[in-house]
Amino acid sequence: MGSLSIWHWLIVLLVVVLIFGTKKLRNIGEDLGGAVKGFKEGMKSEEESHKQLAQDDKTIEGEAKEKTQTKV
């Protein structure tokens, strides 16, 4: 059992196209491409937010709570 030749891959591709059809395969490709694009944009925006936080490290957002003193 060696590796598959180009003819084997072409037959597999032909069978996949016959089973699913070109329209369904195109839709799957578009969905996959959109997911990858969204993932890349999300990673880019996260990197930008980390850079901004590094530059603005003096700013702390949130609410300060009073510290209660306990008697010992």
PyMOL Python script that loads the backbone (N, CA, C, O; Angstrom):
from pymol import cmd

cmd.read_pdbstr("""\
ATOM      1  N   MET A   1       0.845  -1.174   0.000  1.00  0.00           N
ATOM      2  CA  MET A   1       0.000   0.000   0.000  1.00  0.00           C
ATOM      3  C   MET A   1       0.891   1.238   0.000  1.00  0.00           C
ATOM      4  O   MET A   1       1.322   1.697   1.058  1.00  0.00           O
ATOM      5  N   GLY A   2       1.161   1.767  -1.160  1.00  0.00           N
ATOM      6  CA  GLY A   2       1.952   2.986  -1.280  1.00  0.00           C
ATOM      7  C   GLY A   2       1.088   4.213  -1.168  1.00  0.00           C
ATOM      8  O   GLY A   2      -0.085   4.143  -0.802  1.00  0.00           O
ATOM      9  N   SER A   3       1.685   5.329  -1.488  1.00  0.00           N
ATOM     10  CA  SER A   3       0.924   6.575  -1.448  1.00  0.00           C
ATOM     11  C   SER A   3      -0.011   6.651  -2.651  1.00  0.00           C
ATOM     12  O   SER A   3       0.183   5.961  -3.651  1.00  0.00           O
ATOM     13  N   LEU A   4      -1.018   7.494  -2.537  1.00  0.00           N
ATOM     14  CA  LEU A   4      -1.993   7.616  -3.603  1.00  0.00           C
ATOM     15  C   LEU A   4      -1.443   8.492  -4.730  1.00  0.00           C
ATOM     16  O   LEU A   4      -0.804   9.515  -4.484  1.00  0.00           O
ATOM     17  N   SER A   5      -1.699   8.077  -5.951  1.00  0.00           N
ATOM     18  CA  SER A   5      -1.231   8.848  -7.101  1.00  0.00           C
ATOM     19  C   SER A   5      -2.250   9.922  -7.443  1.00  0.00           C
ATOM     20  O   SER A   5      -3.310  10.000  -6.820  1.00  0.00           O
ATOM     21  N   ILE A   6      -1.933  10.745  -8.428  1.00  0.00           N
ATOM     22  CA  ILE A   6      -2.825  11.820  -8.849  1.00  0.00           C
ATOM     23  C   ILE A   6      -4.141  11.258  -9.379  1.00  0.00           C
ATOM     24  O   ILE A   6      -5.188  11.881  -9.205  1.00  0.00           O
ATOM     25  N   TRP A   7      -4.105  10.107 -10.013  1.00  0.00           N
ATOM     26  CA  TRP A   7      -5.322   9.503 -10.569  1.00  0.00           C
ATOM     27  C   TRP A   7      -6.278   9.080  -9.458  1.00  0.00           C
ATOM     28  O   TRP A   7      -7.494   9.219  -9.589  1.00  0.00           O
ATOM     29  N   HIS A   8      -5.724   8.566  -8.373  1.00  0.00           N
ATOM     30  CA  HIS A   8      -6.562   8.199  -7.231  1.00  0.00           C
ATOM     31  C   HIS A   8      -7.272   9.431  -6.668  1.00  0.00           C
ATOM     32  O   HIS A   8      -8.465   9.383  -6.372  1.00  0.00           O
ATOM     33  N   TRP A   9      -6.529  10.539  -6.522  1.00  0.00           N
ATOM     34  CA  TRP A   9      -7.115  11.770  -5.989  1.00  0.00           C
ATOM     35  C   TRP A   9      -8.187  12.325  -6.925  1.00  0.00           C
ATOM     36  O   TRP A   9      -9.205  12.841  -6.464  1.00  0.00           O
ATOM     37  N   LEU A  10      -7.966  12.225  -8.221  1.00  0.00           N
ATOM     38  CA  LEU A  10      -8.967  12.701  -9.183  1.00  0.00           C
ATOM     39  C   LEU A  10     -10.252  11.881  -9.097  1.00  0.00           C
ATOM     40  O   LEU A  10     -11.348  12.432  -9.198  1.00  0.00           O
ATOM     41  N   ILE A  11     -10.122  10.589  -8.913  1.00  0.00           N
ATOM     42  CA  ILE A  11     -11.307   9.738  -8.771  1.00  0.00           C
ATOM     43  C   ILE A  11     -12.049  10.072  -7.484  1.00  0.00           C
ATOM     44  O   ILE A  11     -13.278  10.144  -7.478  1.00  0.00           O
ATOM     45  N   VAL A  12     -11.317  10.275  -6.402  1.00  0.00           N
ATOM     46  CA  VAL A  12     -11.944  10.647  -5.134  1.00  0.00           C
ATOM     47  C   VAL A  12     -12.664  11.989  -5.271  1.00  0.00           C
ATOM     48  O   VAL A  12     -13.782  12.143  -4.780  1.00  0.00           O
ATOM     49  N   LEU A  13     -12.038  12.954  -5.931  1.00  0.00           N
ATOM     50  CA  LEU A  13     -12.656  14.260  -6.161  1.00  0.00           C
ATOM     51  C   LEU A  13     -13.926  14.127  -6.990  1.00  0.00           C
ATOM     52  O   LEU A  13     -14.934  14.763  -6.684  1.00  0.00           O
ATOM     53  N   LEU A  14     -13.887  13.313  -8.029  1.00  0.00           N
ATOM     54  CA  LEU A  14     -15.057  13.094  -8.878  1.00  0.00           C
ATOM     55  C   LEU A  14     -16.215  12.482  -8.080  1.00  0.00           C
ATOM     56  O   LEU A  14     -17.365  12.888  -8.246  1.00  0.00           O
ATOM     57  N   VAL A  15     -15.915  11.519  -7.227  1.00  0.00           N
ATOM     58  CA  VAL A  15     -16.953  10.885  -6.411  1.00  0.00           C
ATOM     59  C   VAL A  15     -17.558  11.893  -5.430  1.00  0.00           C
ATOM     60  O   VAL A  15     -18.773  11.916  -5.236  1.00  0.00           O
ATOM     61  N   VAL A  16     -16.720  12.720  -4.817  1.00  0.00           N
ATOM     62  CA  VAL A  16     -17.217  13.732  -3.881  1.00  0.00           C
ATOM     63  C   VAL A  16     -18.126  14.723  -4.589  1.00  0.00           C
ATOM     64  O   VAL A  16     -19.174  15.092  -4.060  1.00  0.00           O
ATOM     65  N   VAL A  17     -17.727  15.164  -5.799  1.00  0.00           N
ATOM     66  CA  VAL A  17     -18.551  16.105  -6.562  1.00  0.00           C
ATOM     67  C   VAL A  17     -19.873  15.460  -6.959  1.00  0.00           C
ATOM     68  O   VAL A  17     -20.915  16.114  -6.915  1.00  0.00           O
ATOM     69  N   LEU A  18     -19.847  14.197  -7.342  1.00  0.00           N
ATOM     70  CA  LEU A  18     -21.082  13.511  -7.714  1.00  0.00           C
ATOM     71  C   LEU A  18     -22.016  13.343  -6.520  1.00  0.00           C
ATOM     72  O   LEU A  18     -23.234  13.441  -6.670  1.00  0.00           O
ATOM     73  N   ILE A  19     -21.464  13.093  -5.346  1.00  0.00           N
ATOM     74  CA  ILE A  19     -22.298  12.878  -4.161  1.00  0.00           C
ATOM     75  C   ILE A  19     -22.889  14.198  -3.662  1.00  0.00           C
ATOM     76  O   ILE A  19     -24.095  14.283  -3.431  1.00  0.00           O
ATOM     77  N   PHE A  20     -22.063  15.219  -3.494  1.00  0.00           N
ATOM     78  CA  PHE A  20     -22.514  16.463  -2.879  1.00  0.00           C
ATOM     79  C   PHE A  20     -23.000  17.502  -3.881  1.00  0.00           C
ATOM     80  O   PHE A  20     -23.858  18.317  -3.542  1.00  0.00           O
ATOM     81  N   GLY A  21     -22.491  17.497  -5.074  1.00  0.00           N
ATOM     82  CA  GLY A  21     -22.863  18.518  -6.049  1.00  0.00           C
ATOM     83  C   GLY A  21     -22.001  19.761  -5.893  1.00  0.00           C
ATOM     84  O   GLY A  21     -21.497  20.047  -4.807  1.00  0.00           O
ATOM     85  N   THR A  22     -21.837  20.488  -6.972  1.00  0.00           N
ATOM     86  CA  THR A  22     -20.940  21.642  -6.954  1.00  0.00           C
ATOM     87  C   THR A  22     -21.498  22.790  -6.126  1.00  0.00           C
ATOM     88  O   THR A  22     -20.733  23.515  -5.491  1.00  0.00           O
ATOM     89  N   LYS A  23     -22.824  22.971  -6.118  1.00  0.00           N
ATOM     90  CA  LYS A  23     -23.401  24.083  -5.365  1.00  0.00           C
ATOM     91  C   LYS A  23     -23.178  23.913  -3.866  1.00  0.00           C
ATOM     92  O   LYS A  23     -22.818  24.865  -3.174  1.00  0.00           O
ATOM     93  N   LYS A  24     -23.392  22.711  -3.374  1.00  0.00           N
ATOM     94  CA  LYS A  24     -23.204  22.459  -1.946  1.00  0.00           C
ATOM     95  C   LYS A  24     -21.725  22.595  -1.570  1.00  0.00           C
ATOM     96  O   LYS A  24     -21.406  23.131  -0.509  1.00  0.00           O
ATOM     97  N   LEU A  25     -20.826  22.116  -2.427  1.00  0.00           N
ATOM     98  CA  LEU A  25     -19.397  22.241  -2.153  1.00  0.00           C
ATOM     99  C   LEU A  25     -18.971  23.708  -2.156  1.00  0.00           C
ATOM    100  O   LEU A  25     -18.133  24.119  -1.353  1.00  0.00           O
ATOM    101  N   ARG A  26     -19.557  24.500  -3.066  1.00  0.00           N
ATOM    102  CA  ARG A  26     -19.237  25.936  -3.120  1.00  0.00           C
ATOM    103  C   ARG A  26     -19.697  26.612  -1.836  1.00  0.00           C
ATOM    104  O   ARG A  26     -18.978  27.441  -1.277  1.00  0.00           O
ATOM    105  N   ASN A  27     -20.893  26.263  -1.364  1.00  0.00           N
ATOM    106  CA  ASN A  27     -21.403  26.850  -0.118  1.00  0.00           C
ATOM    107  C   ASN A  27     -20.529  26.474   1.071  1.00  0.00           C
ATOM    108  O   ASN A  27     -20.268  27.306   1.940  1.00  0.00           O
ATOM    109  N   ILE A  28     -20.082  25.237   1.111  1.00  0.00           N
ATOM    110  CA  ILE A  28     -19.203  24.798   2.200  1.00  0.00           C
ATOM    111  C   ILE A  28     -17.890  25.583   2.153  1.00  0.00           C
ATOM    112  O   ILE A  28     -17.375  26.002   3.189  1.00  0.00           O
ATOM    113  N   GLY A  29     -17.353  25.779   0.943  1.00  0.00           N
ATOM    114  CA  GLY A  29     -16.119  26.554   0.794  1.00  0.00           C
ATOM    115  C   GLY A  29     -16.286  27.994   1.228  1.00  0.00           C
ATOM    116  O   GLY A  29     -15.400  28.550   1.878  1.00  0.00           O
ATOM    117  N   GLU A  30     -17.416  28.613   0.878  1.00  0.00           N
ATOM    118  CA  GLU A  30     -17.666  29.997   1.286  1.00  0.00           C
ATOM    119  C   GLU A  30     -17.807  30.100   2.800  1.00  0.00           C
ATOM    120  O   GLU A  30     -17.291  31.037   3.409  1.00  0.00           O
ATOM    121  N   ASP A  31     -18.495  29.154   3.402  1.00  0.00           N
ATOM    122  CA  ASP A  31     -18.661  29.164   4.850  1.00  0.00           C
ATOM    123  C   ASP A  31     -17.324  28.995   5.562  1.00  0.00           C
ATOM    124  O   ASP A  31     -17.042  29.677   6.547  1.00  0.00           O
ATOM    125  N   LEU A  32     -16.512  28.087   5.056  1.00  0.00           N
ATOM    126  CA  LEU A  32     -15.201  27.862   5.652  1.00  0.00           C
ATOM    127  C   LEU A  32     -14.312  29.092   5.497  1.00  0.00           C
ATOM    128  O   LEU A  32     -13.612  29.480   6.432  1.00  0.00           O
ATOM    129  N   GLY A  33     -14.343  29.699   4.319  1.00  0.00           N
ATOM    130  CA  GLY A  33     -13.554  30.918   4.087  1.00  0.00           C
ATOM    131  C   GLY A  33     -14.001  32.057   4.980  1.00  0.00           C
ATOM    132  O   GLY A  33     -13.166  32.801   5.494  1.00  0.00           O
ATOM    133  N   GLY A  34     -15.316  32.211   5.176  1.00  0.00           N
ATOM    134  CA  GLY A  34     -15.825  33.255   6.063  1.00  0.00           C
ATOM    135  C   GLY A  34     -15.414  33.025   7.505  1.00  0.00           C
ATOM    136  O   GLY A  34     -15.108  33.970   8.232  1.00  0.00           O
ATOM    137  N   ALA A  35     -15.407  31.769   7.914  1.00  0.00           N
ATOM    138  CA  ALA A  35     -14.992  31.451   9.282  1.00  0.00           C
ATOM    139  C   ALA A  35     -13.517  31.771   9.502  1.00  0.00           C
ATOM    140  O   ALA A  35     -13.143  32.313  10.542  1.00  0.00           O
ATOM    141  N   VAL A  36     -12.687  31.438   8.528  1.00  0.00           N
ATOM    142  CA  VAL A  36     -11.253  31.723   8.641  1.00  0.00           C
ATOM    143  C   VAL A  36     -11.023  33.235   8.666  1.00  0.00           C
ATOM    144  O   VAL A  36     -10.209  33.732   9.445  1.00  0.00           O
ATOM    145  N   LYS A  37     -11.740  33.958   7.814  1.00  0.00           N
ATOM    146  CA  LYS A  37     -11.598  35.418   7.767  1.00  0.00           C
ATOM    147  C   LYS A  37     -12.025  36.039   9.097  1.00  0.00           C
ATOM    148  O   LYS A  37     -11.344  36.925   9.613  1.00  0.00           O
ATOM    149  N   GLY A  38     -13.140  35.583   9.651  1.00  0.00           N
ATOM    150  CA  GLY A  38     -13.591  36.085  10.941  1.00  0.00           C
ATOM    151  C   GLY A  38     -12.605  35.786  12.056  1.00  0.00           C
ATOM    152  O   GLY A  38     -12.393  36.611  12.945  1.00  0.00           O
ATOM    153  N   PHE A  39     -12.002  34.601  12.008  1.00  0.00           N
ATOM    154  CA  PHE A  39     -11.003  34.236  13.019  1.00  0.00           C
ATOM    155  C   PHE A  39      -9.788  35.147  12.928  1.00  0.00           C
ATOM    156  O   PHE A  39      -9.275  35.602  13.950  1.00  0.00           O
ATOM    157  N   LYS A  40      -9.320  35.419  11.701  1.00  0.00           N
ATOM    158  CA  LYS A  40      -8.163  36.300  11.524  1.00  0.00           C
ATOM    159  C   LYS A  40      -8.464  37.709  12.001  1.00  0.00           C
ATOM    160  O   LYS A  40      -7.616  38.333  12.638  1.00  0.00           O
ATOM    161  N   GLU A  41      -9.661  38.230  11.706  1.00  0.00           N
ATOM    162  CA  GLU A  41     -10.034  39.572  12.163  1.00  0.00           C
ATOM    163  C   GLU A  41     -10.121  39.619  13.682  1.00  0.00           C
ATOM    164  O   GLU A  41      -9.726  40.609  14.298  1.00  0.00           O
ATOM    165  N   GLY A  42     -10.632  38.560  14.285  1.00  0.00           N
ATOM    166  CA  GLY A  42     -10.708  38.497  15.735  1.00  0.00           C
ATOM    167  C   GLY A  42      -9.336  38.484  16.381  1.00  0.00           C
ATOM    168  O   GLY A  42      -9.118  39.138  17.401  1.00  0.00           O
ATOM    169  N   MET A  43      -8.422  37.751  15.797  1.00  0.00           N
ATOM    170  CA  MET A  43      -7.054  37.710  16.328  1.00  0.00           C
ATOM    171  C   MET A  43      -6.381  39.070  16.172  1.00  0.00           C
ATOM    172  O   MET A  43      -5.662  39.518  17.065  1.00  0.00           O
ATOM    173  N   LYS A  44      -6.615  39.729  15.030  1.00  0.00           N
ATOM    174  CA  LYS A  44      -6.009  41.035  14.793  1.00  0.00           C
ATOM    175  C   LYS A  44      -6.545  42.059  15.795  1.00  0.00           C
ATOM    176  O   LYS A  44      -5.770  42.838  16.350  1.00  0.00           O
ATOM    177  N   SER A  45      -7.847  42.069  16.031  1.00  0.00           N
ATOM    178  CA  SER A  45      -8.422  43.035  16.973  1.00  0.00           C
ATOM    179  C   SER A  45      -7.956  42.756  18.399  1.00  0.00           C
ATOM    180  O   SER A  45      -7.775  43.682  19.189  1.00  0.00           O
ATOM    181  N   GLU A  46      -7.763  41.479  18.729  1.00  0.00           N
ATOM    182  CA  GLU A  46      -7.273  41.145  20.064  1.00  0.00           C
ATOM    183  C   GLU A  46      -5.839  41.621  20.242  1.00  0.00           C
ATOM    184  O   GLU A  46      -5.484  42.124  21.308  1.00  0.00           O
ATOM    185  N   GLU A  47      -5.007  41.470  19.207  1.00  0.00           N
ATOM    186  CA  GLU A  47      -3.628  41.946  19.291  1.00  0.00           C
ATOM    187  C   GLU A  47      -3.590  43.463  19.441  1.00  0.00           C
ATOM    188  O   GLU A  47      -2.775  43.996  20.194  1.00  0.00           O
ATOM    189  N   GLU A  48      -4.475  44.158  18.723  1.00  0.00           N
ATOM    190  CA  GLU A  48      -4.524  45.611  18.829  1.00  0.00           C
ATOM    191  C   GLU A  48      -4.956  46.046  20.216  1.00  0.00           C
ATOM    192  O   GLU A  48      -4.439  47.029  20.746  1.00  0.00           O
ATOM    193  N   SER A  49      -5.897  45.327  20.809  1.00  0.00           N
ATOM    194  CA  SER A  49      -6.346  45.690  22.151  1.00  0.00           C
ATOM    195  C   SER A  49      -5.239  45.446  23.174  1.00  0.00           C
ATOM    196  O   SER A  49      -5.099  46.211  24.128  1.00  0.00           O
ATOM    197  N   HIS A  50      -4.448  44.383  22.984  1.00  0.00           N
ATOM    198  CA  HIS A  50      -3.321  44.133  23.896  1.00  0.00           C
ATOM    199  C   HIS A  50      -2.265  45.225  23.760  1.00  0.00           C
ATOM    200  O   HIS A  50      -1.689  45.653  24.760  1.00  0.00           O
ATOM    201  N   LYS A  51      -2.007  45.677  22.544  1.00  0.00           N
ATOM    202  CA  LYS A  51      -1.047  46.759  22.338  1.00  0.00           C
ATOM    203  C   LYS A  51      -1.539  48.041  22.990  1.00  0.00           C
ATOM    204  O   LYS A  51      -0.758  48.773  23.598  1.00  0.00           O
ATOM    205  N   GLN A  52      -2.837  48.312  22.865  1.00  0.00           N
ATOM    206  CA  GLN A  52      -3.400  49.510  23.461  1.00  0.00           C
ATOM    207  C   GLN A  52      -3.329  49.426  24.985  1.00  0.00           C
ATOM    208  O   GLN A  52      -3.031  50.423  25.641  1.00  0.00           O
ATOM    209  N   LEU A  53      -3.594  48.269  25.546  1.00  0.00           N
ATOM    210  CA  LEU A  53      -3.491  48.108  26.995  1.00  0.00           C
ATOM    211  C   LEU A  53      -2.055  48.285  27.470  1.00  0.00           C
ATOM    212  O   LEU A  53      -1.820  48.825  28.551  1.00  0.00           O
ATOM    213  N   ALA A  54      -1.103  47.837  26.678  1.00  0.00           N
ATOM    214  CA  ALA A  54       0.301  47.995  27.048  1.00  0.00           C
ATOM    215  C   ALA A  54       0.686  49.469  27.054  1.00  0.00           C
ATOM    216  O   ALA A  54       1.486  49.898  27.887  1.00  0.00           O
ATOM    217  N   GLN A  55       0.125  50.245  26.137  1.00  0.00           N
ATOM    218  CA  GLN A  55       0.426  51.672  26.087  1.00  0.00           C
ATOM    219  C   GLN A  55      -0.294  52.420  27.196  1.00  0.00           C
ATOM    220  O   GLN A  55       0.245  53.383  27.741  1.00  0.00           O
ATOM    221  N   ASP A  56      -1.475  52.001  27.531  1.00  0.00           N
ATOM    222  CA  ASP A  56      -2.290  52.675  28.539  1.00  0.00           C
ATOM    223  C   ASP A  56      -2.279  51.910  29.856  1.00  0.00           C
ATOM    224  O   ASP A  56      -3.314  51.800  30.513  1.00  0.00           O
ATOM    225  N   ASP A  57      -1.136  51.387  30.246  1.00  0.00           N
ATOM    226  CA  ASP A  57      -1.105  50.548  31.438  1.00  0.00           C
ATOM    227  C   ASP A  57      -1.344  51.328  32.718  1.00  0.00           C
ATOM    228  O   ASP A  57      -1.525  50.716  33.770  1.00  0.00           O
ATOM    229  N   LYS A  58      -1.352  52.652  32.673  1.00  0.00           N
ATOM    230  CA  LYS A  58      -1.606  53.451  33.859  1.00  0.00           C
ATOM    231  C   LYS A  58      -3.102  53.563  34.153  1.00  0.00           C
ATOM    232  O   LYS A  58      -3.491  53.878  35.278  1.00  0.00           O
ATOM    233  N   THR A  59      -3.923  53.311  33.170  1.00  0.00           N
ATOM    234  CA  THR A  59      -5.363  53.429  33.329  1.00  0.00           C
ATOM    235  C   THR A  59      -5.932  52.107  33.834  1.00  0.00           C
ATOM    236  O   THR A  59      -5.699  51.046  33.255  1.00  0.00           O
ATOM    237  N   ILE A  60      -6.678  52.201  34.919  1.00  0.00           N
ATOM    238  CA  ILE A  60      -7.317  51.014  35.468  1.00  0.00           C
ATOM    239  C   ILE A  60      -8.820  51.261  35.458  1.00  0.00           C
ATOM    240  O   ILE A  60      -9.317  52.217  36.053  1.00  0.00           O
ATOM    241  N   GLU A  61      -9.519  50.388  34.776  1.00  0.00           N
ATOM    242  CA  GLU A  61     -10.967  50.509  34.735  1.00  0.00           C
ATOM    243  C   GLU A  61     -11.563  49.612  35.795  1.00  0.00           C
ATOM    244  O   GLU A  61     -11.044  48.534  36.084  1.00  0.00           O
ATOM    245  N   GLY A  62     -12.636  50.061  36.357  1.00  0.00           N
ATOM    246  CA  GLY A  62     -13.304  49.246  37.359  1.00  0.00           C
ATOM    247  C   GLY A  62     -13.777  50.100  38.511  1.00  0.00           C
ATOM    248  O   GLY A  62     -13.777  51.328  38.441  1.00  0.00           O
ATOM    249  N   GLU A  63     -14.168  49.449  39.540  1.00  0.00           N
ATOM    250  CA  GLU A  63     -14.735  50.137  40.685  1.00  0.00           C
ATOM    251  C   GLU A  63     -13.915  49.776  41.913  1.00  0.00           C
ATOM    252  O   GLU A  63     -13.619  48.608  42.164  1.00  0.00           O
ATOM    253  N   ALA A  64     -13.555  50.798  42.665  1.00  0.00           N
ATOM    254  CA  ALA A  64     -12.781  50.558  43.884  1.00  0.00           C
ATOM    255  C   ALA A  64     -13.744  50.308  45.031  1.00  0.00           C
ATOM    256  O   ALA A  64     -14.752  51.000  45.171  1.00  0.00           O
ATOM    257  N   LYS A  65     -13.434  49.340  45.828  1.00  0.00           N
ATOM    258  CA  LYS A  65     -14.257  49.035  46.998  1.00  0.00           C
ATOM    259  C   LYS A  65     -13.509  49.466  48.253  1.00  0.00           C
ATOM    260  O   LYS A  65     -12.281  49.404  48.321  1.00  0.00           O
ATOM    261  N   GLU A  66     -14.272  49.899  49.232  1.00  0.00           N
ATOM    262  CA  GLU A  66     -13.646  50.322  50.479  1.00  0.00           C
ATOM    263  C   GLU A  66     -13.143  49.110  51.249  1.00  0.00           C
ATOM    264  O   GLU A  66     -13.776  48.056  51.291  1.00  0.00           O
ATOM    265  N   LYS A  67     -12.007  49.299  51.842  1.00  0.00           N
ATOM    266  CA  LYS A  67     -11.436  48.228  52.636  1.00  0.00           C
ATOM    267  C   LYS A  67     -11.956  48.374  54.054  1.00  0.00           C
ATOM    268  O   LYS A  67     -11.836  49.437  54.663  1.00  0.00           O
ATOM    269  N   THR A  68     -12.516  47.336  54.562  1.00  0.00           N
ATOM    270  CA  THR A  68     -13.048  47.394  55.923  1.00  0.00           C
ATOM    271  C   THR A  68     -11.945  47.003  56.887  1.00  0.00           C
ATOM    272  O   THR A  68     -11.162  46.084  56.647  1.00  0.00           O
ATOM    273  N   GLN A  69     -11.917  47.747  57.997  1.00  0.00           N
ATOM    274  CA  GLN A  69     -10.919  47.456  59.020  1.00  0.00           C
ATOM    275  C   GLN A  69     -11.495  46.479  60.021  1.00  0.00           C
ATOM    276  O   GLN A  69     -12.621  46.640  60.490  1.00  0.00           O
ATOM    277  N   THR A  70     -10.721  45.479  60.337  1.00  0.00           N
ATOM    278  CA  THR A  70     -11.164  44.494  61.335  1.00  0.00           C
ATOM    279  C   THR A  70     -10.424  44.730  62.632  1.00  0.00           C
ATOM    280  O   THR A  70      -9.236  45.052  62.629  1.00  0.00           O
ATOM    281  N   LYS A  71     -11.106  44.573  63.714  1.00  0.00           N
ATOM    282  CA  LYS A  71     -10.486  44.741  65.028  1.00  0.00           C
ATOM    283  C   LYS A  71      -9.949  43.414  65.496  1.00  0.00           C
ATOM    284  O   LYS A  71     -10.614  42.381  65.421  1.00  0.00           O
ATOM    285  N   VAL A  72      -8.724  43.471  65.981  1.00  0.00           N
ATOM    286  CA  VAL A  72      -8.079  42.242  66.441  1.00  0.00           C
ATOM    287  C   VAL A  72      -7.991  42.212  67.917  1.00  0.00           C
ATOM    288  O   VAL A  72      -7.476  41.250  68.485  1.00  0.00           O
TER     289      VAL A  72
END
""", "prot")
cmd.dss("prot")
cmd.show_as("cartoon", "prot")
cmd.util.cbc("prot")
cmd.orient("prot")
